[in-house]
């Protein structure tokens, strides 16, 4: 356990960040699942809307360093590949 005041603060910050990070990553995964579902149903308008939303959100997470930029890039590439199958 942390003995110093600064170490206790860091431990508290770490738990807060971990909780926030898991929730935003979960939201990202849910959005991706919704996009894949709209692609499988060949719903062009909904797929385009969700594609834009997902790309924006993934890049936002990468800019905040919640996910790595290469991981974000790989996810966007996969989504774009799926999106091109609908057109």
C-alpha positions as CSV (number, residue, x, y, z in Angstrom):
1,X,0.0,0.0,0.0
2,X,1.1,3.6,-0.6
3,X,2.9,5.2,2.3
4,X,3.5,8.8,1.0
5,X,0.8,11.4,0.4
6,X,1.7,11.7,-3.3
7,X,1.7,7.9,-3.7
8,X,-1.8,7.7,-2.2
9,X,-3.0,10.5,-4.6
10,X,-1.5,8.6,-7.6
11,X,-3.2,5.4,-6.5
12,X,-6.6,7.3,-6.4
13,X,-6.0,8.9,-9.8
14,X,-5.1,5.5,-11.3
15,X,-8.3,3.9,-10.2
16,X,-10.3,6.9,-11.5
17,X,-8.6,6.7,-14.9
18,X,-8.9,3.0,-15.1
19,X,-12.7,3.2,-14.5
20,X,-13.1,6.0,-17.1
21,X,-10.9,4.2,-19.7
22,X,-12.9,1.0,-19.4
23,X,-16.2,2.8,-19.8
24,X,-15.1,4.7,-22.9
25,X,-13.5,1.6,-24.5
26,X,-16.7,-0.3,-23.8
27,X,-18.7,2.5,-25.5
28,X,-16.3,2.3,-28.5
29,X,-16.9,-1.5,-28.8
30,X,-20.6,-1.1,-28.6
31,X,-20.6,1.6,-31.3
32,X,-18.5,-0.7,-33.5
33,X,-21.0,-3.6,-33.0
34,X,-23.9,-1.3,-34.0
35,X,-22.0,-0.4,-37.1
36,X,-21.3,-4.0,-38.1
37,X,-25.0,-4.8,-37.5
38,X,-26.1,-2.0,-39.9
39,X,-23.6,-3.2,-42.5
40,X,-24.9,-6.7,-42.3
41,X,-28.4,-5.4,-42.8
42,X,-27.2,-3.3,-45.8
43,X,-28.6,-0.1,-44.3
44,X,-26.5,2.5,-46.2
45,X,-27.6,5.7,-44.5
46,X,-27.3,4.3,-41.0
47,X,-23.9,2.7,-41.8
48,X,-22.5,6.0,-43.1
49,X,-23.7,7.8,-40.0
50,X,-22.3,5.2,-37.6
51,X,-19.0,5.1,-39.6
52,X,-18.5,8.8,-39.2
53,X,-19.4,8.6,-35.5
54,X,-17.0,5.7,-34.9
55,X,-14.1,7.2,-36.8
56,X,-14.5,10.4,-34.9
57,X,-14.8,8.7,-31.5
58,X,-11.8,6.3,-32.1
59,X,-9.6,9.2,-33.2
60,X,-10.7,11.1,-30.1
61,X,-9.6,8.2,-27.9
62,X,-6.3,8.0,-29.7
63,X,-5.7,11.8,-29.2
64,X,-6.4,11.4,-25.5
65,X,-4.0,8.4,-25.4
66,X,-6.6,6.1,-24.1
67,X,-5.9,3.7,-27.0
68,X,-2.7,3.7,-29.0
69,X,-2.7,5.6,-32.3
70,X,-1.7,2.5,-34.3
71,X,-4.5,0.6,-32.7
72,X,-6.9,3.4,-33.6
73,X,-5.6,3.5,-37.2
74,X,-6.1,-0.3,-37.5
75,X,-9.7,-0.1,-36.2
76,X,-10.5,2.7,-38.6
77,X,-9.0,0.8,-41.5
78,X,-11.1,-2.3,-40.7
79,X,-14.3,-0.2,-40.4
80,X,-13.6,1.6,-43.7
81,X,-13.1,-1.8,-45.4
82,X,-16.4,-3.0,-44.0
83,X,-18.1,0.3,-45.1
84,X,-16.9,-0.1,-48.6
85,X,-18.7,-3.4,-48.9
86,X,-22.1,-1.7,-48.3
87,X,-21.6,0.8,-51.2
